[in-house]
Amino acid sequence: MRVEVEAHARLHFGFVDPSGTAVRRFGGLGMAIAGPRFVAVIGTAPTLVVEGEDTDRVVAIAARFYTQAEVRSRASIQVLETIPAHVGLGSGTQIALAIAAGLARLHRLDLAPETLCRMMGRARRSGVGFHLFREGGLVVEAGHAEAGAVPPLVARYSIPETWRVLLLLPRIGPSISGEVEDEAFRRMGPVPEGTSARIGRLVKEEIGPALTARDLDRFGRSLAEIQDLVGACFAPVQGGAFHPVAAPIVRRLRAAGAAGAGQSSWGPAVYGFAASGTDAGRLRSMLEVETPEAVIRIVGPRNTGAVIRVI
């Protein structure tokens, strides 16, 4: 038997409670995008063998699964496509859950998605990646009430299929992650009073209704404000409201007319929305001249979750 797994990159728009001091800590919102994606084919083998892209990371993920699941059998994993690491696209969670779900299917283990998430050590701070792995679309999660639990899903919306995302990846090294990220959260200053309440109102009263009405202008205005509010909270630890390399790109996107332009997670990945592929192409033509320091892609939304199938 062989199993094919497919998971997609995500954009993380920020935390509802950036301070992490509410009863439910952090909370967050983000959306799945059609690319980049992680694709691998998994089959039975006497020993663990990984071929293709991102081998070191996939070996570590598979080894963790086998340790946690206490399974003696092993697998061959051929990676066909991958998501860049530590650029703000959620590769860690998506790849870990894809490999874990694929191995569980291969070895006929009946493990709930939440169990796989805990086994792989994901969703420790944000549950956005977990819910997008399962659901796709745009999700809002409630945050952590207790250690070790996956934050529950508050809301999930489909993104209009005609909308497009301009995804800009600056040609620099990886951004904040792991222990460096933990330290950054410890060094954060106090969040300005009223910030979390304002973000919460924007999510509930603007983002959701705008998606329901397919109103890109309203969605973009609200998302840009959320990005500015969240960015201000993290400015002391990332050198400004956005990553220093991302900041001028965000300004160019907004000046060019892209909706809701901002930074995904710690960056340096930057995004902006357009109403159609034609509009996105026009924006890309403008930005390619002004932004030679970044690779620009046009991607669609991903309104379904990861695919785990026997082939």
C-alpha positions as CSV (number, residue, x, y, z in Angstrom):
1,M,0.0,0.0,0.0
2,R,1.1,3.6,-0.7
3,V,-0.3,6.8,0.7
4,E,-0.1,10.2,-0.9
5,V,-0.3,13.3,1.3
6,E,-0.9,16.9,0.2
7,A,-0.9,19.9,2.5
8,H,-0.8,23.6,1.7
9,A,0.9,26.8,3.0
10,R,-1.0,29.2,5.2
11,L,-1.0,32.9,5.9
12,H,-1.1,33.8,9.6
13,F,-2.7,37.2,10.1
14,G,-2.0,37.6,13.8
15,F,-3.3,37.0,17.3
16,V,-6.6,38.2,18.7
17,D,-4.9,38.6,22.1
18,P,-1.2,39.4,21.3
19,S,-0.4,39.7,25.0
20,G,-1.3,36.1,25.7
21,T,-2.7,37.1,29.1
22,A,-6.4,36.6,28.6
23,V,-8.3,33.6,30.0
24,R,-7.8,32.0,26.6
25,R,-4.3,32.9,25.5
26,F,-3.5,34.4,22.1
27,G,-6.2,33.1,19.7
28,G,-5.5,33.8,16.1
29,L,-6.7,33.9,12.5
30,G,-5.3,32.9,9.2
31,M,-6.1,31.3,5.8
32,A,-4.9,28.5,3.6
33,I,-3.5,29.2,0.2
34,A,-3.1,26.9,-2.8
35,G,0.7,27.2,-3.0
36,P,3.3,26.5,-2.1
37,R,2.3,23.0,-1.0
38,F,3.8,19.8,0.5
39,V,3.3,16.6,-1.5
40,A,4.8,13.2,-0.6
41,V,4.2,9.5,-1.4
42,I,4.6,7.1,1.6
43,G,5.1,3.3,1.3
44,T,6.1,0.5,3.5
45,A,9.8,-0.3,3.9
46,P,12.1,-2.3,6.3
47,T,13.9,0.9,7.4
48,L,13.0,4.6,7.2
49,V,14.1,6.1,3.9
50,V,13.4,9.7,2.8
51,E,14.1,10.9,-0.7
52,G,13.5,14.2,-2.5
53,E,13.3,17.7,-1.1
54,D,13.6,18.7,2.6
55,T,14.9,15.3,3.6
56,D,16.5,16.3,7.0
57,R,13.3,17.8,8.2
58,V,11.1,15.0,7.1
59,V,13.4,12.4,8.6
60,A,13.2,14.2,12.0
61,I,9.4,14.4,11.7
62,A,9.0,10.7,10.8
63,A,11.4,9.6,13.6
64,R,9.3,11.6,16.1
65,F,6.1,9.9,14.9
66,Y,7.6,6.4,15.3
67,T,8.9,7.2,18.7
68,Q,5.5,8.6,19.8
69,A,3.4,5.9,18.1
70,E,5.6,3.0,19.2
71,V,5.3,1.4,15.8
72,R,8.0,-1.1,14.7
73,S,7.3,-0.9,11.0
74,R,9.0,1.8,9.0
75,A,8.3,3.6,5.7
76,S,9.8,5.1,2.6
77,I,8.9,8.7,1.9
78,Q,9.4,10.4,-1.4
79,V,8.9,14.2,-1.1
80,L,7.8,15.7,-4.4
81,E,7.1,19.3,-3.3
82,T,7.7,21.2,-0.1
83,I,6.9,24.5,1.6
84,P,9.9,26.8,2.4
85,A,10.9,26.7,6.1
86,H,10.7,29.7,8.5
87,V,9.5,32.3,6.1
88,G,6.0,32.7,7.6
89,L,4.0,30.1,5.6
90,G,3.4,27.5,8.4
91,S,5.6,24.8,6.9
92,G,6.4,23.2,10.3
93,T,2.8,22.4,11.2
94,Q,1.6,21.5,7.7
95,I,4.5,19.1,7.0
96,A,4.4,17.5,10.5
97,L,0.7,16.8,10.3
98,A,0.8,15.6,6.7
99,I,3.6,13.1,7.5
100,A,1.9,12.0,10.7
101,A,-1.5,11.5,9.1
102,G,0.1,9.7,6.2
103,L,2.1,7.3,8.4
104,A,-1.0,6.7,10.6
105,R,-3.0,5.8,7.4
106,L,-0.2,3.6,6.1
107,H,0.1,1.6,9.4
108,R,-3.7,1.5,9.9
109,L,-3.6,3.5,13.2
110,D,-6.9,5.0,14.2
111,L,-5.5,8.3,15.7
112,A,-7.6,11.5,15.9
113,P,-6.2,14.6,14.3
114,E,-5.9,16.2,17.8
115,T,-3.9,13.2,18.9
116,L,-1.5,13.5,16.0
117,C,-1.1,17.2,16.7
118,R,-0.1,16.6,20.3
119,M,2.3,13.7,19.2
120,M,4.0,16.1,16.8
121,G,4.3,18.9,19.3
122,R,2.3,21.4,17.2
123,A,-0.3,24.1,18.1
124,R,1.7,25.0,21.2
125,R,1.0,28.7,20.7
126,S,-1.4,29.0,17.7
127,G,-4.0,26.5,16.5
128,V,-4.5,28.3,13.2
129,G,-2.2,25.8,11.2
130,F,-4.0,22.8,12.8
131,H,-7.5,24.0,11.8
132,L,-6.4,25.0,8.3
133,F,-4.8,21.6,7.8
134,R,-8.2,20.1,8.5
135,E,-10.6,22.7,7.1
136,G,-8.9,25.1,4.7
137,G,-10.5,28.5,4.2
138,L,-10.1,31.2,6.8
139,V,-10.2,30.2,10.4
140,V,-10.5,31.9,13.8
141,E,-9.4,29.9,16.8
142,A,-10.1,30.7,20.5
143,G,-6.6,30.4,22.0
144,H,-5.3,28.2,24.8
145,A,-7.1,27.7,28.0
146,E,-4.8,24.8,29.2
147,A,-1.4,23.5,28.2
148,G,-1.4,20.7,25.7
149,A,-4.9,21.2,24.4
150,V,-5.5,22.2,20.8
151,P,-7.3,25.6,20.7
152,P,-10.9,25.2,19.6
153,L,-12.2,26.5,16.4
154,V,-14.4,29.6,16.7
155,A,-15.3,30.3,13.1
156,R,-14.4,29.1,9.6
157,Y,-15.2,31.0,6.3
158,S,-14.7,30.1,2.7
159,I,-12.6,32.6,0.7
160,P,-14.1,33.7,-2.7
161,E,-12.5,31.4,-5.3
162,T,-12.0,34.4,-7.7
163,W,-9.8,36.3,-5.2
164,R,-6.1,36.0,-5.6
165,V,-3.2,36.5,-3.2
166,L,0.1,38.2,-4.3
167,L,2.7,36.3,-2.3
168,L,6.1,37.9,-2.0
169,L,9.1,36.0,-0.6
170,P,12.2,38.2,0.0
171,R,15.4,36.6,-0.9
172,I,16.9,36.5,2.7
173,G,17.5,33.9,5.3
174,P,14.9,32.4,7.6
175,S,13.0,34.4,10.1
176,I,12.2,34.0,13.8
177,S,11.2,30.4,14.9
178,G,11.7,27.9,17.7
179,E,13.6,29.0,20.8
180,V,14.2,32.4,19.3
181,E,10.5,32.8,18.9
182,D,9.9,31.8,22.5
183,E,12.4,34.4,23.7
184,A,10.8,37.0,21.5
185,F,7.5,36.5,23.3
186,R,9.2,36.7,26.6
187,R,10.7,40.1,25.7
188,M,7.5,41.6,24.4
189,G,6.5,44.8,26.1
190,P,2.9,45.5,27.4
191,V,0.2,45.5,24.8
192,P,-1.6,48.9,24.6
193,E,-4.9,49.0,26.4
194,G,-7.8,48.2,24.1
195,T,-5.8,46.6,21.4
196,S,-7.1,43.0,21.9
197,A,-10.7,44.3,22.2
198,R,-10.3,46.2,18.9
199,I,-8.9,43.2,17.1
200,G,-11.7,41.0,18.4
201,R,-14.3,43.4,17.2
202,L,-12.7,43.7,13.7
203,V,-12.6,39.9,13.4
204,K,-16.2,39.4,14.5
205,E,-17.9,42.5,13.0
206,E,-15.8,43.1,9.9
207,I,-13.8,40.1,8.7
208,G,-16.6,37.6,8.9
209,P,-19.3,39.7,7.4
210,A,-17.0,40.9,4.6
211,L,-16.2,37.4,3.6
212,T,-19.9,36.4,3.7
213,A,-20.7,39.4,1.4
214,R,-17.6,38.8,-0.8
215,D,-16.6,42.4,-0.1
216,L,-12.9,42.6,-0.7
217,D,-12.6,46.3,0.1
218,R,-14.1,45.9,3.5
219,F,-12.1,42.7,4.2
220,G,-8.9,44.5,3.1
221,R,-9.4,47.5,5.3
222,S,-10.2,45.4,8.3
223,L,-7.3,43.0,7.8
224,A,-4.8,45.9,7.2
225,E,-5.9,47.5,10.5
226,I,-5.5,44.1,12.3
227,Q,-2.0,43.8,10.8
228,D,-1.1,47.3,12.0
229,L,-2.4,46.6,15.6
230,V,-0.6,43.3,15.9
231,G,2.5,44.6,14.3
232,A,2.7,47.5,16.8
233,C,2.7,44.9,19.6
234,F,5.6,43.0,18.2
235,A,7.6,46.1,17.0
236,P,10.0,46.0,20.0
237,V,11.2,42.5,19.1
238,Q,11.1,42.5,15.3
239,G,12.5,46.0,14.6
240,G,9.2,47.6,13.6
241,A,5.6,46.8,12.9
242,F,6.8,44.4,10.2
243,H,10.1,42.6,9.5
244,P,12.6,45.2,8.4
245,V,12.8,43.7,4.9
246,A,9.0,43.2,4.7
247,A,8.0,46.7,5.8
248,P,8.9,48.5,2.5
249,I,7.2,45.7,0.5
250,V,4.0,46.1,2.5
251,R,4.1,49.8,1.8
252,R,4.5,49.2,-1.9
253,L,1.7,46.7,-2.0
254,R,-0.7,49.1,-0.2
255,A,0.3,52.0,-2.5
256,A,-0.3,49.9,-5.5
257,G,-3.8,49.1,-4.4
258,A,-3.5,45.6,-3.0
259,A,-6.2,44.9,-0.4
260,G,-5.3,44.0,3.2
261,A,-1.5,43.9,2.5
262,G,0.6,42.7,5.4
263,Q,3.1,40.2,6.8
264,S,2.4,36.5,7.5
265,S,3.5,35.5,11.0
266,W,7.1,36.7,11.6
267,G,7.6,37.0,7.9
268,P,9.5,37.8,5.8
269,A,6.6,36.5,3.6
270,V,4.4,39.4,2.5
271,Y,0.9,39.2,1.0
272,G,-1.8,41.3,-0.6
273,F,-5.2,40.5,-2.1
274,A,-6.6,41.2,-5.5
275,A,-10.2,40.7,-6.7
276,S,-9.2,38.5,-9.7
277,G,-6.3,37.0,-11.6
278,T,-6.3,39.9,-14.0
279,D,-6.0,42.5,-11.2
280,A,-3.3,40.4,-9.5
281,G,-1.3,40.2,-12.7
282,R,-1.5,44.0,-13.1
283,L,-0.2,44.4,-9.5
284,R,2.6,41.9,-10.1
285,S,3.8,43.8,-13.2
286,M,4.0,47.0,-11.2
287,L,5.8,45.3,-8.2
288,E,8.3,43.3,-10.2
289,V,10.0,46.5,-11.2
290,E,9.9,48.0,-7.7
291,T,10.7,44.8,-5.8
292,P,13.5,42.9,-7.3
293,E,14.5,41.7,-3.9
294,A,11.5,39.3,-3.7
295,V,10.0,36.4,-5.6
296,I,6.4,37.2,-6.5
297,R,3.8,34.5,-6.9
298,I,0.0,34.7,-7.5
299,V,-1.9,32.0,-5.7
300,G,-5.5,31.3,-5.0
301,P,-7.3,30.5,-1.8
302,R,-7.5,26.9,-0.5
303,N,-11.0,26.2,0.8
304,T,-10.4,22.5,1.6
305,G,-8.1,20.8,4.0
306,A,-5.2,18.5,3.5
307,V,-5.5,15.4,1.3
308,I,-4.5,11.9,2.6
309,R,-5.3,9.2,0.1
310,V,-4.4,5.6,-0.6
311,I,-3.0,5.2,-4.1
